[in-house]
Amino acid sequence: MTAMTALNEHDLLQGLVFEPFFITDIFNTHNGEGRAKKDKGLFPYIAASFQNNGVVGYVDSPKYPGGWLSLVKDGDGGAGTCFYQPLPFWPSNHVVALEPKMPDLPASALLCVAALITHQCFPKYSRGNAINSARLSRQKIMVPVITDSSGEVTVNWDGLAKLGQQLLDVSKQRAKQLLL
């Protein structure tokens, strides 16, 4: 079974309606700051990397809590890459920390949003076209939405959480198959 077959069998996207939202309507943005890193430590140091969840070293104290996203602003090959940071972390000056405006979101929803941001921003930004606060304030991403009875449109966090959980389940299933 291919990954697409597994996804189709679960109808992951059925019933989700997508609309554009400004990233800054969903997240508060916080700039990173350079810091000396070590090979070992308690907290991840996140920099302009498109690999290893952006982790390039470690520090002894975090700048931000876990449960946020990190977005690479510039760098060789990683600009526009977004990662979910489950642990407290320290972002370098090449990274923007994205604090969810909605508290207590599940990791599965934030993993989905990180993938959506990467899919829509990675091709757009580069070393010569770096993400800055002005560009970030104009950046929209397509996300699932719901409309309440008064007509207000908001991000469908429940839909994102379910989608993310189903994607995680499919990934685990595929990994088990590969190990057999």
N, C-alpha and C positions, 0 to 999 in steps of 0.2 A: 504494500500500500504506500503510495506516495504521500508527501505532506499535503499536497493540494487535495487529494482524495479524502484524506482524514479531515481536512478543513471543510470540504463540501458536505461530508456526511454529518457534520455537526451544525451546519447552517449558522456559522458564527455571526454573520452579518445580517441575518434575516431580521427585519423589523427595525434596524437602526437607520436613523435619518441623519445625514451629515450636513453640517453648515460651517462656514468659516468663522473663526473666533480669533481675536488678537491674543497672542501669547500673554501679553501684559494684562489682559482681562481675566486670565486663569491663574497667573503666577505673579508674585512679587519678585523682582529681580534684584540680585545682590552681586556686586563685583567680587571677584577673587583677589588674592593678594599673594605675591611671591613670598616664598619662605624656604629656608634650608630644609632639605629632605634627607631621609636616611633610608637605608635598605630594609630596615626593620623598624617597627614601631606599632603603636596602638591604633592609629587612625590613618586612613588612606589620604594621600596627597594626590589630587586630581589635576591633570595638566592637559595640554593640547595633544591628546593621543586618541586615535580611533580604535585602540585595542585595550583589552584588559579592564574594561569599564572606566577607562581614563586614568587608572591608577599607575603612577610612575614612581612612587616611593611612599614613605610613611612619615608621620610627625607624631609628637607626643601629646598634642592637644588639638581638638577640632575647632573650626571656625563656625560651622553650621551643623545642625542636627541631622540625623538620618531621616529618610522619608521624603527627601527633596530630589530634584533632578539637577544634573550638571550639563551645561551646554558649552561646547568648545567654540570660542569666538574666532580663532584664527589658528594658524600653524600649518605645517606640512601634511596635508592629506586628511586632517581631522575636523576642519571648520564645519560647523553645522551638525556635528555628531552630538547626540543627547543620550545621557545614561541615567538610570535610576540609581540613586545612592542609598542603599538600605542602612548604612552605618553613618554615624557622625563623620564628617570629612572636612578637609581643608582644600578649597579650590585655588589654583594658581591664578596669576593675573591674566591668563589666557582663557579663563573659564568664567562663565556666569552661573551662579547658583540660582535655581528657580524654586522658590518657596510656594507651595500650593496655597491659594487663597481659601480653598475649602479645607477645613481641618480633618484630620484622621482618615485620609483616603487610603484604601487598601493598595498594597504593593502591585497587585495585578492591574489596577486602573492606571497607576503611574507608569508601569512598564509599557502599557499600550500607548500612553501619551508620549513617552520617550521615543518609541518606535515611530509614531506619527510625526513628531518633530524632526527626527533624523531623516525620514523619508522625504519630507517636504523642504528641509533646510540644507541638508548635506550637498545636494547638487547646486545650490544657489550661492553658497559662501565659499571663500577661499582665502589664501594669504593676502591677496591683493584686494579682496572684497570682504573684509572681516566684519563680523557682527559687532556693532556698537550700540549704544543705548538708543540712538535715533532710528537705526534700522530695526532693532528689536521691537521698538514701540509701534512700528508699522507692519511687523511680520504677523500674518494670519496663518492658521493651520486649520485643516478640516477635522472636525471632531463630531462624534455623535451628540445629538441634542434632543431635548424634550421641550415641549411647549405646554405651559400650564393653562388653566382655564381663563386667565386674564390675557393670554397671548404672549407672556414673557418667555423668551427662549433661553434655556440654560444648558450647560454641558450635562450630558447623560452619564453621570459618574457610575451609576449602577450598571448601565449597559457596558461601559468601559471595563468595569471590574469583572463582569461575567465573560466578556470577550477575552480579557487578559487571562482569566482562569482557564478558559477553554483552550487558549493557545498554549498555556503552560502544560495542561494535561496532554495535549497532542504532542508537545515536545518531549515530555517524559515517556510517552508511549513509543515514540520514534526512537528515543535513546535506548529503551529496553529492547526493541526489535534489533537494533544495531549490535547490541551486546550478545545476542543469542547466537 
